[in-house]
Structure formats: structure tokens, C-alpha cells
Amino acid sequence: MSFIPFLSYVIVTTFTPGPNNIMAMSNASRMGLRRSFPFILGVGAGFLAIMLLSSYFNLVLYHFIPRIKVGMNILGCLYMLYLAVKIVRSSSQQRDDSTSNNNSFFSGLLLQFINPKVILYGITVISTFITPYHYSNFRLIGFAVFLAFVGFLATFSWALFGSLFQSFLLKYQKAFNIVMALLLVYSALSVFS
């Protein structure tokens, strides 16, 4: 296994803007890092589940990917567009709403199962870099945990950024919300390119 290309792909893919990172940053900028942590943990748990599923069902999914990809792309895009609308419509009045539906553990977990970026990432990274060289349960689980940890770090980093620049982001909240919504729309549209 070529470790440098593997690590490069993992870091670039997990740290670039996507629904997980954008939602984590948006939640942390509105409610702070501590109150957005349930969402971040949900993303991490869902990410781990997707990586484990990708490890063990890679060959089956790879056979059916032409059929699954279209449906997952449409569902994922619709959800990302829904999140974009929610971000644009959010206001500073929602800042103290720690029970917001898009800031819960369940919301972060569910996002992974309809997030085409994570699903395609899991299938791609595992089929390209892991399963051709590693077959044991111990190694597959180890790689899944490693990939989930890197995904958690990426989401946490974006949330930390949102939290650290909270006052700045609140001052320019409308512009920030529009930019974050546009990034989500871009993420949704890039699925089909």
C-alpha cells in the first residue's frame, strides 16, 4: 500500500468543505464549541459506521454502485440544499437554541448515511488503498477507526474555527450564512460533476 497517496487523499477529502464541516462550523459559530459537540460526536459515530460498512460490504456495494449512486446523489443533494436553506434562514435569535434539530447527535449521525461525499469517500478509499492489501478483521477495523478519527478531527477543526471566530461571524452573520449556504449548494452540485 502506498502510504503517502493514501494519507494525502484522506486529509484532503476530510478537511475540504462538505456538509459535515460546514454544519459543524455553522453550529459552533451560533452556539459555541461545547454546545455543538453532540453534532460533532454524531458525525464521528456515523463516519465510523460508514467506514466499517464500506470495509465489509465494499465488493457488494461496488457491484451495485451504478444503481445506488443515482439515488444517494439525489437524496444527499436534496438534504444539502435543505441544510443550505436552513442556514440562510437562521438568525441570531436561534443562537441559544442548543436543541436545534441540526445540532443533535442523531442529526450528525444521520447526515453520514445520506452524505454522498462520505459514502463515496468510504467506498473509494477502502477499495483503492485498503482492501487490495489488507484482509484481516483487525486491519479493516483499524483502518475504519483511523479514517473515522481523521474525519472527526476535520469536523472538530471546522467547529473550532467557527467557535474561535464566533464574535466576528455573528457580526457578519447574514453574509457568513450566505457563504456557508453557497458552499453547501456547491457541495450538492459537485456530486453530479
C-alpha positions, 0 to 999 in steps of 0.5 A: 500500500502506498502510504503517502497517496493514501494519507494525502487523499484522506486529509484532503477529502476530510478537511475540504468543505462538505456538509459535515464541516460546514454544519459543524462550523455553522453550529459552533459559530451560533452556539459555541464549541461545547454546545455543538459537540453532540453534532460533532460526536454524531458525525464521528459515530456515523463516519465510523459506521460508514467506514466499517460498512464500506470495509465489509460490504465494499465488493457488494456495494461496488457491484451495485454502485451504478444503481445506488449512486443515482439515488444517494446523489439525489437524496444527499443533494436534496438534504444539502440544499435543505441544510443550505436553506436552513442556514440562510434562514437562521438568525441570531435569535436561534443562537441559544437554541442548543436543541436545534434539530441540526445540532443533535447527535442523531442529526450528525449521525444521520447526515453520514448515511445520506452524505454522498461525499462520505459514502463515496469517500468510504467506498473509494478509499477502502477499495483503492488503498485498503482492501487490495492489501489488507484482509484481516478483521483487525486491519479493516477495523483499524483502518475504519477507526483511523479514517473515522478519527481523521474525519472527526478531527476535520469536523472538530477543526471546522467547529473550532474555527467557527467557535474561535471566530464566533464574535466576528461571524455573528457580526457578519452573520447574514453574509457568513450564512450566505457563504456557508449556504453557497458552499453547501449548494456547491457541495450538492452540485459537485456530486453530479460533476 
